[in-house]
Amino acid sequence: MIWEWVLPVGGALALAGVLYWQLVIAEGTYLGPRAVAWTYDLVASRYDAIKQFRPQDESWFVARPLLQSLAGVERPLVLDVATGTGRLPLALLRDHFGANGGRIVGLDLSRGMLRRARAKLRPYGEQVWLVWQDAGRLPFGDGAFDAVTCLESLEFMPQPLQVLAEMVRVLAPGGTLLVTNRVGREAWLLPGRAVARPAFEEALAAHPLRQIEVRRWQENYDLAMARKEGVPRRDRVQDPDLAGLMRCPVCQGELVRGAAALSCAACARGFPIREGVVQLAGHER
């Protein structure tokens, strides 16, 4: 008789454990990108309070090193992959990133997080563009950005090393890559997502990157900074329209900016701009 009670209870506990692992620790990553976005949509309104970000820490450990790497770059362009609630763009702009014409594109697949980011970044106008899109295939041309960043997110993507390759692709020669890698006690609970430090360093070294520096950042993360090989280009348009950096997620054609949408010059598809966010997701082949 006792087994008739123990087995159902044990099964329920096992199921609860799997769900906790999938939705809380792994944040839905093994269920696909949409599941990850859904989990972040659920907590978007409380995310900053949960994480308890300290502006001074963001400035000291992230924004200022990045700004130092961009010293001498006129009107620098930065891409923040998995921008969330705009944590990094806000830190950069608070440290006067926009004073010399710098601009940022923040990309995320969670609409809820992007809405929070837009609310916080609205005072900075078009210094920041927000894009709703998956990071697996970044919708930008090669070498478009002077810096590409991704904080505390790679381990929640189906193919983190593919995303790393995409970030290097859209990084300009001489540009700075700033990315974190999950380590620590919970990393072993993310097989196929979190990458051991030696393997992560090998993955970085496999790309055209130099001055690679990986150091412990937080209890659960390493922080890596590197520069892309090559000579920085000097032929950039004086004040490029950020829409001109983007590519159609369907045909990779150039996008043209309209009053309330972007349109593809090649396939004529339109991508609306809603609540200050460019809506690219959902149109992929």
N, C-alpha and C positions, 0 to 999 in steps of 0.2 A: 504493500500500500504506500509506503513512504516514497517509492520511486515514482509513483503516479503524481506525487507532489513535487519531488525534487527535479525531475526532468523538465517539466514546463518552466519552473522558476529558473533553472540553469540556462535553458534556451532563451528566456526573456532577458536574462542578465548578459548573455553573450551577444544578443542582438543589440542591446543598449550600448554595450562596449564598442561594437562595430560602428554603430551610428555616431557615437561620440568621437571615435577616431576619424570617421569620414567627414563629419560636418564641423567639428570643433578644431581638432588638431590639424587635419589635412585640409580643412576649409573647402571641401568638395572637389579637390583637385582630381581624384580618381573617378569622378562622375562626369568630368568634362568642363570646359570653360564656362558654359552657361550656368552650371551648378555653382562654380566659384563666384561668378557674378551675382547670383541669387543670394548666396550667403552674405556677401558684402552689402547688397541692397537692404537686407534685413537689419543690419547694424549701422547703416550709414549715418543715421541721425545721432548715434551715440558713440561712433567710432573714435573721435578725438578724445572724448572723456575716458573711454576704455583704455586707450593707449597712453594717455597722460603725457603727451608730447610736451617737452619744455623748449620754448622758443630759443633760449640761450644755448641749449645743447644742439639744436638743429643748426643754428648759426655757426657755432664753433667747430662741430665735427663734420658737417656736410657742406653748408653754403660757402663758408670762407675758403676751405681748400679748393673747392671748385672755382670760385672766383679768382683765386690766385693762379690757377692753371689757365684761366682765360685772360690774364693780364696781357694787354697789348693787342687783343682781338677787338676790332671795331665792330659794333653792332652784332655781338655774338648771338647765335641761335642755339637754343638748348631744347632737347627732347627729353621729357620725363616719362618713361614707360611705366605703366601701372601707377599713375599719379595719385590715385585715391582721392582724398579730400584736398589735394593741392598742397600737401605738406612741404615738398621741396620748392615748388614755385614761390610759395609764400615766403619761405626762408630766404630765397635769393632776392626777392623784391624788397624785403625788409632791409637787406644789406645793400640796397641801392644798385642792384643789378641793372635796372632799367635806366640809370642815369646816363649811360653812354649808348643808349639805343638798343640794349639787349632785349630779346624776346624769347618766350618759352612756349612750347607746345606740350600739353599734358594729354596723355592717352590712357584710356581705361575702358574696360568692358562692363563696369558697373554703372548703370545710370544713376543710381542713388548716390554713389560716391561723387560722381561728376556734378550732380546738382549741389552737393555740399561745397565742392571746390569752387563752382561758379559763384556761389553766395559769398565766399570768403575773398575771392579774387576780383570781384566786380569792380572795386575802386581802381584797379590797374588797367581797365579797359582792354584794348587790343594788344597790350604787351603780352597777354596770355591768350592762347587759343586752346580750347579743349575739344578732344576728339573721342567719340564713342566707337571703339574698335578693338578687336583682338590683337594681341602683340605677336602672334605667330607669324604674321606676314605684315610687316610694317608698311603703311601706305605712303611711303616717301621715296624719293629718288636716291640714288647712291650718293654718299658724301654730302648730304644736305645740312648736317648739323655740326657745330663746333664742339658740342659736348652732348653725350647721351648718358642718361642715368636710369637706374632701376633699383629701388630700395625695398627690401623685405618682401619680394614678390616672385622671384624666379622659381622658387620651390613649389609654387602653386600653379605653375603652368605645365601643360601636358608634355611639352618638349623644351625644357629649359635651355639646353645647349643650342637648339635651333633659334630660340629667341636671342641668345647671346650672339649668334652669328648674324642675325638680322640687325642687331644694334651696332655691330662693327661695320656692317655694310653701309648703313646710313650715316656713319660717322665720317667727317671730313678728314683728309690727311692732316696729321698734326693735332687732331682733335682729342678730347679727353673722354675716356670711358670711366664711369663711376658706378659700381654695381656691388650688391651684397650677395653673400652665399650663406645658406643656413648651416649652422654647425650646432654643437651642444647636445644636450640630453635628448631632445625631441627629434633630432635629425634622423636617427635610425628608424623613426616611425614614418618616414617619408621616402621609402625605397623608390628609386627611379626618378626622384625629384631633387632631393637634397644630394649634393655631391661632396664627397670627402675633399679636404683641402688639397692634397696632392693631385687628385684628378681635376679639380677646378683650376689649379695653377697650370696643369698640362693643357686644359681646354683653352685657357687664355693665350698660352704660348703658341698654340696651333694657329692663331690668327695673326694678321700683320700688326702686332702690338709690340711696343717697347716700353721701357721704364715701368714694368709691371711691379706693383707693390701690393701685397696682400697682408693685412693686419687684423688682429682681433678688434672688433668694434663694440659689440654688445655681448651679453651672455650667450645669445643664440645666433650671432652672426659674425662673419668676417666681412671686411670692407676692402674691395679691390679698386685700385686706380691705375690706369694705364693710358698711354698715348698711342694713337694710330700712326704707323709708319708713313713717311712721305712728307713732302714740303707743303705747308699750308698754301692754299690758292689765294690769289690776290685779285681774281677777276669776278668777284661776286657783284651782282647788281647792288647799287648803292642802298636801296631800301626795298628789298624783295617783299612781295605780297606773300604772306604765309600760305595762302591757298596755292600759290605756284609751286610750293615744295611738295604738295600732296599728289598722290597718284590714285587713280580709280581702282577700287578693290576688285573690280570685275575684269577690266581689260588692261590695267596699268597705264591708261592714257592720262594726260595732264588734266588737272581740274581747273576750272575757271570760276571765279567768284561772281555771284549775282547778289541781288538785294537780300534774299532770304534763303539762299541755297548755293551749293556748288554744283557745277555740271561738268560732265566729261566731254572734252572736245572730240574724243574719238568715237565713243559709243552713245553719247547723248543722254546717258543716265543722269538723273538728278539726285542730290543728296542734301536734304534740308538741314537748316541750322535752327535748332529748337532750344529755347532757353539758354542761348549762348554756347551750345554744344553742336559740333558738326556730327551728323548722324551717318556714319559709314557702315556700321555693323549690320549684318543681315543681308548684305548684297553680294557676298562672295559667291564664286562659282561653287 
